[in-house]
Every structure is written in C-alpha cells, then in structure tokens.
C-alpha cells in the first residue's frame, strides 16, 4: 500500500480542521485548544500543532491529510509538515476582512517553502455573498498566477475531495 501526504493550510477559521474531518476515514487526530486570540478570530477552538486524518483512495492508496495551524505564531511547523507532500491545499476564508491579503501571504509563504503543487479552496462564501468570487481570478491575472482555485464548502465531502483530486490529477499530468 502506497502512503501519500497532502497538507491543508490557510488562516484561522478557513476550515482546515473541518475539511480533514469531512474526508477522513479515521477519527481526526487534532491539537485543537481553546482559542485565546479572539481578536484574530471569534472561533472557540483553534489548532496549535496539526490535524491529521487519512483518506483511502480507490486502489488502496492511503493519503495522510495534515492540517497546519492557521495562526502566524505557529508558522514554524509549516515547512516541517510540507516535507514530502504531494501537494498543498490553501484554504481562504471568503468572509475574512481581507481574503486577498490572506491569499497573497499564503501563496508567497508556501511558494518559498514548498516547490510542488498548490491548489486553493475558498470557503465561507455563504457568509459574504456580496463579495464577488471574481476577486480571486483578478488576483491571479494581476499576479500572473495559475493555481487552481475553487469555491468550496468544507462540510461537503465532495467539495473537499475535488481539491484533493486536483492535486492528484496535477501529479498524474506531470508523471
């Protein structure tokens, strides 16, 4: 059985823990604790180490699903978690104060520490329907970027699976 690895990252509240829970065939191992940084986000719990789940694909391949903490003070673990990853899925909270700033930060950071496939999922669209999704496509044009980017609901297994399958498809096209 082949063992593979995909990393989920993004700012606090973007849905990393929920994405992994939506896909995982095992109970998610989580390092969530009470959020003491309520100025950054009003969620009750936050990841301080990593989240871990597993997804078994057709053919028996197992994918380890690793979620990074979203708070900047824990960014030292990001380069460790991306080692040997098939891809990185960056999740952006559409309802955040400045999702484009978040997108820019995560793309720039991961482009420096990881040279593989990056896919972007945009969550929480229902919380800010007045904000056009096209702001991400415009960001791509302005930054000459070509990362796959999708609107997703982290509670929906098929949405999250689309992100994983996009990483795998990119891998297959390269091979």
C-alpha positions, 0 to 999 in steps of 0.5 A: 500500500502506497502512503501519500501526504497532502497538507491543508493550510490557510488562516484561522477559521478557513476550515482546515480542521473541518475539511480533514474531518469531512474526508477522513476515514479515521477519527481526526487526530487534532491539537485543537485548544481553546482559542485565546486570540479572539481578536484574530478570530471569534472561533472557540477552538483553534489548532496549535500543532496539526490535524491529521486524518487519512483518506483511502483512495480507490486502489488502496492508496492511503493519503495522510491529510495534515492540517497546519495551524492557521495562526502566524505564531505557529508558522514554524511547523509549516515547512516541517509538515510540507516535507514530502507532500504531494501537494498543498491545499490553501484554504481562504476564508471568503468572509475574512476582512481581507481574503486577498491579503490572506491569499497573497501571504499564503501563496508567497509563504508556501511558494518559498517553502514548498516547490510542488503543487498548490491548489486553493479552496475558498470557503465561507462564501455563504457568509459574504455573498456580496463579495464577488468570487471574481476577486480571486481570478483578478488576483491571479491575472494581476499576479500572473498566477495559475493555481487552481482555485475553487469555491468550496464548502468544507462540510461537503465531502465532495467539495473537499475531495475535488481539491484533493483530486486536483492535486492528484490529477496535477501529479498524474499530468506531470508523471 
